[in-house]
Every structure is written in structure tokens, then in C-alpha cells.
Amino acid sequence: MSNYSIVYRLEKNFKNELIRWMFIFTYAFAAIDLCFFISYQVSGVIADRTVRYFLLRVLLPFILNLLISFVSDHCNKDTSLTLSESNLRIAFGIVSIAGIMACVHNYFEVLWCGPAITLVIVSAFVNQDILRKMFLYCFSLEALAFLISIGEHPEELSFRLQNLIVAFMVTIFAYGLIKLVQKYYLKILEATKDLAEEKLQAEHNFHYDYLTGVYSRAHFMESAERMLAKSPKARHIGVAMMDIDDFKKINDTYGHEYGDIVLKDLGDLLQNTIHGYGITGRYGGEEFTILLLDQPSAVYDQLLEKIRADFENIHYSFTDQKITLSIGLVESSNTATLEDMISSADEALYQAKREGKNRVNR
């Protein structure tokens, strides 16, 4: 699974949980509001405005919050929306619920800071545009709570104005703090990403030869040892060593740039031919090694002869000479060690060199 898929799934789960808590918050506050209503009615505090209080402070906020929760849930599931559009609508819903509670229960001045607190939740989207829009939206909701409160209690204008200033200051402080945290969080995230990429690159460089794409010597030996350790004693194994004939002459005559092209072509040829039969690696310089498993001797001979012939038939623009390959092969029933088989294959390789090169020798 890609990193993008992991991040997308985590953000989706986060939003699902967020919307679930929006519903829980809606029902919980409706229950609390109902308890306040019953308490005030029993004590006679709202005897002359029972219906109005119930409609404005119990039923209306419950309906609005429930509607916002359902709309947010729909936006989360709507595949036609982009991720940013979906996040913006959900953020709007979260801040709106806090704002509704601040406006409806404006006599609890502490609730005026509710929208500012929701900025902390919105910051989880790590989107500066959404955060900035919700910051301004918080101001408007706090101002609305202030206007409603002085409409109900005009004689407390000075006191309510002080509460509004406090709410504004809390919002500004929350916004500034979140911006600061996000700034360094993104830097840490970027640094962590760079470290992870460097680690992956280092692991790739350890496992694969940077030029040819085949296994590095260390990874080939490690993988081969692991494969042989798991294999039964009667397993038929073939180890081949191969070397590009007169490779030093190619480098000296045409330059290392063209020598690298030859090495890469051999790496591509080995990977395409050996796939499904075993593994291959660059043993060093122009020398490559192959581990073949569970095939008859005739198949090993055919594979190696195909590699030799296909490599000889590669045409290069920088020379009219054919570039050839010598190969040494040994087979075993898993009774010899890998090092012994490589050593024996190396001897067979040099025997092929002595016999005239461009051949497969056992």
C-alpha cells in the first residue's frame, strides 16, 4: 500500500470518528438543555416564557446541530467532492455546532470561546486555507453571540463587550499557536519524509546494483544462502559465473561510459531470462553470478546458452566487434556450500576463457 493510500485512509477514519462525535455532542447537549429546561420550569424561573425557552434553547439548537451533523456526514461520503472541499465542509460543521451553542446559551460567556477551541480540531486537516477561513468564521460567530446577548440584556453592554474581547483574544491566541505548531510540524514531517526516502534508497543500494539493476553481491549471497537453507537436501542446484570477454579493452578503447552501457545490457538480459528460474547478481566488475533451482541439467544448459547467444547478438553503435560472454557452470544436489559452488563455477569460467572465450563450460 502506498504512503498516499495510508494517509488517505487515516484521514478518512479521523473524519468518520469526528462526525460520530458530532452526533454524540448533539444528543448530549440536547439532553443537558432538556435538563436545564425541566429544572428552570420546576423552579419557576421561566414560568412566563416556557414555550419560547423550549423552542429557542432546546429544540432549535438540537435541530440545527443534528442537521449540520447529517450534512457533514453526507459531505464525508460524497465522492464527487475533492478532499479539500470535503474537509472544508466538515470543518464548517464543527465550528458551527460550537457557534450555535455559544449563541443559544450566550449567558454562559465561557461558551463564546467554543468556536476557538474547535480550531484545534480543524488544525488536524493541516490545511492553511481551511484554518484561515474557520478563524474568520469564529470571529463572526462570537460577534453574533455578543449581539444576541446584548439584545437580551442591553444593560450589560460593558460586561458583554469585555467577554467578547476575551473571546476574540482566545481565538487569536489559538490561531497563532496552531499556525506555529503546524509550521514546525510540517517541517518535521518533511524531514521525516526525507529520512525515510534516504533509508529506502540506502536499502535499495544495498540490495541492488545501482548500474545493472540486478542483486548486489551482498544481497545475492544473503538471498542465495537463505534459499538454500530452506531447500531439501535432494534439491537440484546450479550456480553459474560469467564474465564479459575483454571488458577492460572496451573501457580502455571506448571509455567507461560505453562499458557501463554493456554492463547494463547484460543486467537487463539476465533479469529477463532468469526470472522464474532463480536469482542473479553482480559479483564484481564485469563478473555476474546466477543461482538456478529445481530444473534439469538440460534446462540450465539451454538458459545459459541463450544468455550467451543473446548477449553476443547485441549490436552497439560504438563498435563493429561482437562483445561476448564466457560462462562457467556447476551443479549440485545441495551437498556443497554456496561458496564452494561459486569457487567451482569460477574455475569453470576461467577454463572457458582458456579454451577460447564466448562459451559455456562445465
C-alpha positions as CSV (number, residue, x, y, z in Angstrom):
1,M,0.0,0.0,0.0
2,S,1.4,3.4,-0.9
3,N,2.0,6.2,1.6
4,Y,-0.7,8.3,0.0
5,S,-3.2,5.4,0.5
6,I,-2.2,5.1,4.1
7,V,-2.6,8.9,4.8
8,Y,-5.9,9.0,2.9
9,R,-7.3,6.1,5.0
10,L,-6.1,7.6,8.3
11,E,-7.7,10.9,7.4
12,K,-11.0,9.2,6.4
13,N,-11.1,7.3,9.7
14,F,-10.4,10.5,11.6
15,K,-13.3,12.2,9.8
16,N,-15.6,9.3,10.5
17,E,-14.8,9.5,14.2
18,L,-15.2,13.3,14.1
19,I,-18.7,13.0,12.7
20,R,-19.6,10.3,15.1
21,W,-18.6,12.7,18.0
22,M,-20.6,15.5,16.3
23,F,-23.7,13.3,16.7
24,I,-22.8,12.4,20.2
25,F,-22.3,16.0,21.1
26,T,-25.6,17.0,19.6
27,Y,-27.6,14.4,21.6
28,A,-25.6,15.1,24.8
29,F,-26.2,18.8,24.7
30,A,-29.9,18.2,23.8
31,A,-30.2,16.1,27.0
32,I,-28.4,18.8,29.0
33,D,-30.6,21.5,27.6
34,L,-33.7,19.5,28.4
35,C,-32.5,19.0,32.0
36,F,-31.9,22.8,32.3
37,F,-35.4,23.4,30.9
38,I,-37.0,21.0,33.4
39,S,-35.1,22.5,36.2
40,Y,-36.0,26.1,35.3
41,Q,-39.6,25.1,34.8
42,V,-39.8,23.4,38.2
43,S,-38.1,26.3,40.0
44,G,-40.4,28.8,38.2
45,V,-37.5,30.7,36.5
46,I,-39.1,30.5,33.1
47,A,-42.8,30.4,34.1
48,D,-43.8,33.2,31.8
49,R,-41.8,32.1,28.8
50,T,-41.8,28.3,28.9
51,V,-42.7,27.6,25.3
52,R,-40.3,30.3,23.9
53,Y,-37.4,28.9,26.0
54,F,-38.1,25.4,24.9
55,L,-38.2,26.3,21.2
56,L,-35.2,28.6,21.2
57,R,-32.9,27.0,23.7
58,V,-33.8,23.3,23.4
59,L,-35.5,22.3,20.2
60,L,-33.9,24.8,17.8
61,P,-30.2,24.1,18.7
62,F,-30.9,20.3,18.6
63,I,-32.5,20.5,15.1
64,L,-29.7,22.7,13.8
65,N,-26.9,20.6,15.3
66,L,-28.5,17.4,14.0
67,L,-28.9,18.9,10.5
68,I,-25.3,20.0,10.5
69,S,-24.1,16.6,11.6
70,F,-26.1,14.8,8.8
71,V,-24.8,17.3,6.2
72,S,-21.2,16.8,7.4
73,D,-21.7,13.0,7.2
74,H,-23.1,13.3,3.6
75,C,-20.1,15.5,2.6
76,N,-17.7,12.9,4.0
77,K,-19.3,10.2,1.9
78,D,-19.8,12.3,-1.3
79,T,-17.2,11.0,-3.7
80,S,-17.9,14.0,-6.1
81,L,-16.2,16.3,-3.6
82,T,-12.4,16.8,-3.6
83,L,-10.6,16.1,-0.3
84,S,-10.2,19.8,0.4
85,E,-13.9,20.5,-0.3
86,S,-15.0,17.7,2.0
87,N,-12.6,18.8,4.8
88,L,-13.8,22.4,4.5
89,R,-17.5,21.5,4.8
90,I,-16.8,19.2,7.8
91,A,-14.7,21.9,9.5
92,F,-17.5,24.4,8.9
93,G,-19.9,22.0,10.6
94,I,-17.7,21.5,13.6
95,V,-17.2,25.2,14.2
96,S,-20.9,25.9,13.5
97,I,-22.1,23.5,16.3
98,A,-19.8,25.3,18.8
99,G,-21.1,28.6,17.5
100,I,-24.7,27.6,17.9
101,M,-24.1,26.6,21.5
102,A,-22.4,30.0,22.1
103,C,-25.3,31.9,20.6
104,V,-28.1,29.9,22.1
105,H,-26.6,29.9,25.6
106,N,-24.9,33.3,25.4
107,Y,-25.4,33.8,29.1
108,F,-22.7,31.2,29.7
109,E,-19.9,33.5,28.5
110,V,-17.4,30.7,28.5
111,L,-19.2,29.1,25.6
112,W,-18.2,32.1,23.5
113,C,-14.7,30.6,23.3
114,G,-16.1,27.3,22.0
115,P,-15.5,28.1,18.3
116,A,-11.9,29.0,19.1
117,I,-11.4,25.6,20.7
118,T,-12.7,23.8,17.6
119,L,-9.9,25.4,15.7
120,V,-7.6,22.8,17.4
121,I,-9.7,20.0,15.8
122,V,-9.8,21.8,12.4
123,S,-6.0,22.1,12.5
124,A,-5.8,18.3,12.1
125,F,-6.6,18.7,8.4
126,V,-3.3,20.6,8.1
127,N,-4.7,23.0,5.5
128,Q,-3.8,26.6,6.0
129,D,-6.7,27.8,3.8
130,I,-9.3,25.9,5.8
131,L,-7.8,27.1,9.1
132,R,-7.8,30.8,8.0
133,K,-11.5,30.6,6.9
134,M,-12.5,29.0,10.1
135,F,-10.6,31.6,12.1
136,L,-12.6,34.4,10.5
137,Y,-15.8,32.3,10.9
138,C,-15.1,32.0,14.6
139,F,-15.0,35.8,14.9
140,S,-18.4,36.1,13.2
141,L,-20.0,33.5,15.5
142,E,-18.5,35.1,18.6
143,A,-19.8,38.5,17.4
144,L,-23.2,37.0,16.8
145,A,-23.3,35.6,20.3
146,F,-22.4,39.1,21.6
147,L,-25.2,40.8,19.6
148,I,-27.8,38.3,20.8
149,S,-26.7,38.7,24.4
150,I,-26.9,42.5,24.4
151,G,-30.3,42.2,22.7
152,E,-31.5,40.2,25.6
153,H,-29.6,42.2,28.3
154,P,-28.8,45.7,26.9
155,E,-28.0,46.9,30.4
156,E,-24.9,44.6,30.5
157,L,-23.3,46.0,27.4
158,S,-20.0,46.8,29.0
159,F,-19.7,43.4,30.7
160,R,-20.7,41.6,27.5
161,L,-18.2,43.6,25.5
162,Q,-15.4,42.6,27.8
163,N,-16.4,38.9,27.3
164,L,-16.3,39.5,23.5
165,I,-12.8,40.9,23.7
166,V,-11.7,37.9,25.8
167,A,-13.3,35.5,23.2
168,F,-11.5,37.3,20.4
169,M,-8.2,37.2,22.2
170,V,-8.6,33.4,22.9
171,T,-9.4,32.9,19.2
172,I,-6.4,34.9,18.0
173,F,-4.1,33.1,20.5
174,A,-5.4,29.7,19.4
175,Y,-5.0,30.5,15.8
176,G,-1.4,31.8,16.3
177,L,-0.4,28.8,18.4
178,I,-1.9,26.4,15.9
179,K,-0.1,28.1,13.0
180,L,3.2,27.9,14.9
181,V,2.7,24.2,15.7
182,Q,1.7,23.4,12.1
183,K,4.7,25.3,10.7
184,Y,7.1,23.2,12.7
185,Y,5.0,20.0,12.3
186,L,5.2,20.3,8.5
187,K,9.0,20.9,8.8
188,I,9.3,17.8,11.0
189,L,7.1,15.8,8.6
190,E,9.2,16.9,5.6
191,A,12.4,16.0,7.4
192,T,11.0,12.6,8.4
193,K,9.9,12.0,4.8
194,D,13.4,12.8,3.6
195,L,15.0,10.5,6.1
196,A,12.6,7.7,5.1
197,E,13.4,8.2,1.4
198,E,17.1,8.2,2.3
199,K,16.7,5.0,4.2
200,L,14.7,3.4,1.3
201,Q,17.4,4.5,-1.1
202,A,20.2,3.1,1.2
203,E,18.3,-0.2,1.4
204,H,17.8,-0.3,-2.4
205,N,21.5,0.4,-2.9
206,F,22.4,-2.4,-0.6
207,H,20.1,-4.9,-2.3
208,Y,20.6,-3.9,-5.9
209,D,23.5,-2.9,-8.1
210,Y,23.0,0.7,-9.0
211,L,24.0,0.3,-12.6
212,T,22.7,-3.0,-13.8
213,G,19.6,-3.4,-11.5
214,V,20.5,-7.0,-10.5
215,Y,21.2,-8.0,-6.9
216,S,24.3,-6.6,-5.3
217,R,26.9,-9.2,-4.3
218,A,26.0,-9.0,-0.6
219,H,22.3,-9.3,-1.2
220,F,22.8,-12.1,-3.7
221,M,24.8,-14.1,-1.2
222,E,22.3,-13.4,1.6
223,S,19.3,-14.4,-0.6
224,A,21.0,-17.5,-2.0
225,E,22.1,-18.7,1.4
226,R,18.5,-18.2,2.7
227,M,17.0,-20.1,-0.3
228,L,19.5,-23.0,0.1
229,A,18.9,-23.2,3.8
230,K,15.1,-23.7,3.2
231,S,15.6,-26.2,0.4
232,P,15.5,-30.0,0.8
233,K,18.8,-31.9,0.6
234,A,17.9,-33.5,-2.7
235,R,17.2,-30.2,-4.4
236,H,19.0,-29.8,-7.8
237,I,21.0,-26.6,-7.8
238,G,23.0,-24.8,-10.5
239,V,25.5,-22.0,-9.9
240,A,26.9,-20.1,-12.9
241,M,29.7,-17.5,-13.0
242,M,30.1,-15.3,-16.1
243,D,32.4,-12.6,-17.3
244,I,32.3,-10.2,-20.2
245,D,35.2,-11.1,-22.5
246,D,37.9,-8.4,-22.9
247,F,35.9,-5.9,-20.9
248,K,39.0,-3.9,-19.9
249,K,39.7,-3.4,-23.6
250,I,36.2,-2.0,-24.1
251,N,36.7,0.5,-21.3
252,D,40.2,1.5,-22.5
253,T,39.3,1.8,-26.1
254,Y,35.8,3.4,-26.0
255,G,35.6,4.7,-22.4
256,H,33.8,3.7,-19.2
257,E,30.6,5.4,-20.4
258,Y,30.2,2.7,-23.1
259,G,31.4,0.0,-20.7
260,D,28.6,0.9,-18.4
261,I,26.1,0.5,-21.4
262,V,27.4,-3.0,-21.9
263,L,27.1,-3.9,-18.2
264,K,23.5,-2.5,-18.1
265,D,22.5,-4.5,-21.2
266,L,23.8,-7.7,-19.6
267,G,22.0,-6.9,-16.4
268,D,18.7,-6.4,-18.3
269,L,19.3,-9.7,-20.3
270,L,20.0,-11.7,-17.1
271,Q,16.9,-10.4,-15.3
272,N,14.6,-11.1,-18.2
273,T,16.0,-14.6,-18.9
274,I,16.5,-15.9,-15.3
275,H,13.1,-14.7,-14.0
276,G,11.2,-17.7,-12.6
277,Y,14.3,-19.9,-12.6
278,G,16.5,-18.4,-9.9
279,I,18.3,-15.2,-8.9
280,T,21.2,-13.3,-10.3
281,G,23.6,-10.7,-9.0
282,R,26.7,-8.6,-9.9
283,Y,29.6,-10.3,-8.3
284,G,32.1,-7.6,-9.1
285,G,33.3,-5.5,-12.0
286,E,32.1,-7.3,-15.2
287,E,31.5,-10.6,-13.4
288,F,28.0,-11.9,-12.7
289,T,26.7,-14.9,-10.9
290,I,23.4,-16.9,-11.1
291,L,21.7,-19.4,-8.8
292,L,19.4,-21.8,-10.6
293,L,16.9,-24.0,-8.8
294,D,14.8,-27.2,-9.4
295,Q,15.4,-27.6,-13.1
296,P,17.0,-30.5,-15.1
297,S,20.6,-30.0,-16.3
298,A,19.4,-29.6,-19.9
299,V,17.3,-26.5,-18.9
300,Y,20.3,-25.0,-17.2
301,D,22.4,-25.5,-20.3
302,Q,19.6,-24.0,-22.5
303,L,19.3,-20.9,-20.3
304,L,23.0,-20.2,-20.2
305,E,23.4,-20.8,-23.9
306,K,20.5,-18.5,-24.6
307,I,22.1,-15.8,-22.4
308,R,25.5,-16.2,-24.2
309,A,24.0,-16.1,-27.7
310,D,21.5,-13.2,-27.0
311,F,24.4,-11.2,-25.5
312,E,26.6,-11.8,-28.5
313,N,23.8,-10.7,-30.8
314,I,23.5,-7.2,-29.2
315,H,24.8,-4.6,-31.6
316,Y,26.5,-1.4,-30.4
317,S,26.9,1.8,-32.4
318,F,30.4,2.4,-31.0
319,T,32.0,-0.8,-32.3
320,D,31.7,-3.3,-35.1
321,Q,33.2,-6.0,-32.9
322,K,30.9,-8.5,-31.2
323,I,31.0,-8.4,-27.4
324,T,30.9,-11.8,-26.0
325,L,30.5,-13.7,-22.7
326,S,32.2,-16.6,-21.0
327,I,30.2,-18.7,-18.6
328,G,31.1,-21.4,-16.1
329,L,28.5,-23.8,-14.6
330,V,28.5,-26.3,-11.7
331,E,25.6,-28.3,-10.4
332,S,25.0,-30.0,-7.1
333,S,22.3,-31.7,-5.1
334,N,22.6,-29.3,-2.2
335,T,25.6,-31.2,-0.7
336,A,28.2,-28.4,-1.3
337,T,28.2,-25.0,0.2
338,L,27.4,-21.9,-1.8
339,E,31.0,-20.6,-1.5
340,D,32.3,-24.0,-2.8
341,M,29.9,-23.9,-5.7
342,I,30.8,-20.3,-6.6
343,S,34.5,-21.3,-6.5
344,S,34.0,-24.3,-8.7
345,A,31.9,-22.2,-11.2
346,D,34.7,-19.6,-11.2
347,E,37.2,-22.3,-12.2
348,A,34.8,-23.5,-14.9
349,L,34.6,-19.9,-16.1
350,Y,38.3,-19.4,-16.4
351,Q,38.6,-22.8,-18.2
352,A,36.1,-21.3,-20.7
353,K,38.4,-18.3,-21.1
354,R,41.4,-20.5,-21.7
355,E,39.5,-22.6,-24.3
356,G,38.8,-19.5,-26.4
357,K,36.1,-17.5,-24.6
358,N,32.5,-16.9,-25.7
359,R,31.3,-20.3,-24.5
360,V,29.5,-22.1,-21.6
361,N,31.8,-24.5,-19.7
362,R,31.0,-27.1,-17.0
